[in-house]
Amino acid sequence: MSCALCPRKCGVNRSKKTGYCGQSDKIKIARAALHYWEEPCISGSRGSGTVFFSGCTLNCVFCQNFEISQQKKGYYVTQYELAEIFLDLQNQGAHNLNLVSPTPFVPSIMRALDEIKRELKIPVVYNCGGYESVETVEMLRGYVNVWLPDLKYYSDEAALKYSGAKNYFETAMEAISKMYSQTGRPVYGKDGTLKRGVLVRHLVLPNMRHDSEKIIAALRERFEPDEILLSVMSQYTPMNRAGEFRELNRRVSTFEYNYVLGLAREAGFDGFSQERNSAEECYVPPFEGE
């Protein structure tokens, strides 16, 4: 079948060759473990049951997880093995099942979730780059409890230059609106973890605070402050190919981060900020496979 899972709609028959995402139709993952470095409402006290999938629908020059997103590191599992991994993470005490960059494998993930729908008692979190098609988001209706999309750029020029993505902002905003239509306002459990809702992540990039300003204004125009959560992230570290772009080859300044964080607060969004020391390579988890 011709792949149309992401907005690129590359049309590749992934049973015969890899698509834009770099993946075939075989499920490939690079890590499955409890993860403690997400937002507090995701990680909680016991950790988020995180599965890192290989490949990506974006091609960000600054990707921290470039080993798996672009260099294809990982190992293959069947949908039945994936289902067992999901249950094992639940048995370890995970607050949720956190699927990182899962878009290339959505049909297989849905089948794995179907296998264990009676046993799985924790929310499913869809952790993605925001560049999603509304059709794929709609496919996942009833499977995903918490949507965790990035919203990286307002500028189409920047999105194309740094992530190879056309019409990124418009595409991501439509996808986020579709996500919200499925979950509604945030719902928390007694333990303070998010059980349902949309948490939008925005990574502050160097020299792009005015782009961030437009993103926050657009979110406020589309959503009431209590309808979504907003996480303003300071963890940008110039990794992968960021050194090829002078304007990206440094960490975000305290002024830049505080400027964007202040805008989010003025807009009234509830959400999360990061400590400035989060911009360290040590926060990238070890990945498995070849």
N, C-alpha and C positions, 0 to 999 in steps of 0.2 A: 504493500500500500504506500501511497505517496504521503510523506510526513507533513502534517500541517498543525503540529501541536503548539508551536510558538509563532509569534507574529511574522517571522521570516518566511514561513511556509515554503521551506526549501524544496519540497516535493520529492525528496529522495526516498527510495524504497530501502529502508534501513535494515531489512533482512538480507540485503545484498551488499550494501556499502554504508559508510557512516554519513550522517547528515552534517549540517552546519555545526551542530553541538559537539561533533567529534565522536558520537556514539552510534553503535549499531542498535538493534532492537533487543539485545541481551542486557539485562540489568547489571550495572557496574557500580559498586560502592567503594569508598575508600576509608570509611570509619563508621563504627556503630558503638556508641558509648554514652554514658551519662556526661552531660556537658553543663558546666556551672557558670559560664561566662556570658549568658544571654541576659536580657533584662530581668530584673527580680521577679516580675510576674510570670516569666517563662521558666527560669531556672529554679525558682523557689528555694527550698532548703535541701531537697534531695537530688536536684539536677534534672535537666531536660533530656529525654531519651532521644539522642540525636543521631540521625543517619545522614552522612555526607555522600551524596551521589556524585559520580564522575561526570565530566562534561558540563557545558553551560550554554544557554541560548544567547549570552552576551560574550563580549571579548574584551573585557576591561583591561587597559594597559597597566592599571595599578592593582589588579586583583591580588589579595593576600593569599588566596587559596589556589594560585595559578598551577600548582602541581597537579591538582585534580581537575580544575576547570579547563585548562588549556594544554597541559602535558599528559592528560589522560591517565594519570596514576590511579590505581584501584584494582579491584578483583571482582570476578563475576559471581553472581548468585542467581539461583532460580527464584521464581515467584513464591514457591513454597518455603525456600530457605529464608527469603525476605520476611514472610509472614512469621516464621519462627523467631527471627531477629526482633521483630516488633514485640512479640509476646515476651521475649527474654528481657528486653528493656523495661517493659511494664513490671515484670517480676523483680527486677532490680530496684524498683521503687520510683521509677521516673514519674514526674508529674504529668508528662505529656509525651507524645510521639512527634518529634521535630524532624521534618523532612527538608533537608537543605538542598537547593537546586534540583528539585525532583522532576521538572517539566518534561525532559526527554523520555521519562519512563512512566508517565501518568497512567496509561492503560494497564501496565503490569502492576503498578502500585494499587490501583483500584481492585484488581483481581486478588492481590495479596490481602488487602483489607477485607474483601468479601469473605475470604477463607476464615478469618478470625473475628468476624463481626460480633459473634456471641461472647467471645472471651475478652475482647478489648474493651476496657472500661475507662481509659484515659483519653483526653482530647487529642485530636490530630492537628498539628501545626504545619502550615504550608509556608516554608521559609524560602523566598525567591527574590530575584532581582527586579521585580516589578514589570519587566518587559514580557507581559503575558497576553495571550489572546483571550477575548471574552468568551469564545467558544470553549476553550479548555477550562476556564474558570467555571463555566456553566456545567461542563461534564462532571466537575468535582462537587457539585451541589449534593449535600447529604453525606459527603466523605470528610470534609474539612470543617473543623470547629473554630480554629483561629488562623487568620491570614496574617502573615508577617512579610509584607512586600517592602523592598527598597523603593525609594523615589529619588533617583540620583541626580537628574538634570531637568532644568526647564529649557535650556538652550538646545535646540536640535543640532546646531553646529557642534557643540561640545559633546553631545551624545554620539554623534557620528565619528568625531575625531578620536574620542577616548574609549568608546565601546562598540564602534561599528554598527550602531543602531539607528535606523531611520525612524523619524516620528516617535521618538522615545516618550516624550512627556505626554502627548495626547493618548498614545497607546496605553501607557501605564495608568493614567488617570481614569480611563474608561474601565480598565481591569479592576482598579481599586474600587470604583463605584459598584461594579458587579459583585465584588467580594462583600462590600457592605450590605448590598441587597440580600445577601444570604445570611448574614450574622446579626445585623442590627448593632445596637450599642454594646459596649463591653460588659461582660458578665463575669464576675469573680467567684471563686469558691471560698469556702470558709478558711482555707489555708492562704488566701491572698493571691493564688495563681489565677491566670486568665483561663476561663473555660470556654469563652466564646467572644468573638469580636475581631476587629482589624487594628493592628498595630503597625503604623507606617514608620519605616526607618529612613532617616536622611543622613547620609555621611557628608560632613562638611569637608569640602576640598579646598586646597590652597588657591588663593586668588579668585575665588568664585562665590564670595559671600553675597554678592548682589543677585547671582543666579539662585542662591538659597532663599533670598528674600522673595523672589517671584514665586518660588515653590510654595512657601508658607502662605503667601497671599492667595494663591490659587486653591490650596487646600481649605483655607478659611472661607473662600467663596463657595466651595462645593459642599463643605460639611460644617455642621454646628460643632463647637468645641467638645461637646460630650459624646459625639457620635463615633469618633475614632480616637486612638491614642497615637502620640507622636514621640518617637525616640530620636533625639538629635545627637549624632555620634561624632566623637572627636578622635577616633582610633586610626584615622588615615595615616599610613606609613608608606613612603615611596618604595614600593617593591615591584617585582616583575619588570615591566618595561617602562616604568614611570620615569626613570632616569633619562630616557630619550626626549622627554618633554621638560624643558627648563622650568616652566611654570608649575609643574607638578612635583619637581624634584626637591621637595622639602616637606616637613610636617606643617600642619595647620598651626597658626599662631594663636596664643591665648585671646588676643583681640578678635581675630576672625571667629573663633568658636563662640566666645561670649556674645558677639554681635548677633550671630544666628540664634543662639539660645534665647537671647532677649526678645527677638522677634517672635519666637514660638510662644513665649510667655505672654507677650502683649496680645497675641492672637487668641489667647485663652485656652490653648490646648493642654490637656492633661497628658503626662507622659514621663519621659526619662531623659537624663543627661548622663554623660560619662566623665569619669575622672580623667584629667589630662594625661596621666601616666598609662592610659589604655593604648596609646599609640606606640606599641612595642611589638616586635616580631615574636616575642615569647608567647603572645596570646594566640598565635596560630597553632592549632593542635597538630600532633603528629599523624600523618596519613599512612595507610597500609597499601600494599600491593605494588605492582610494577607499572 
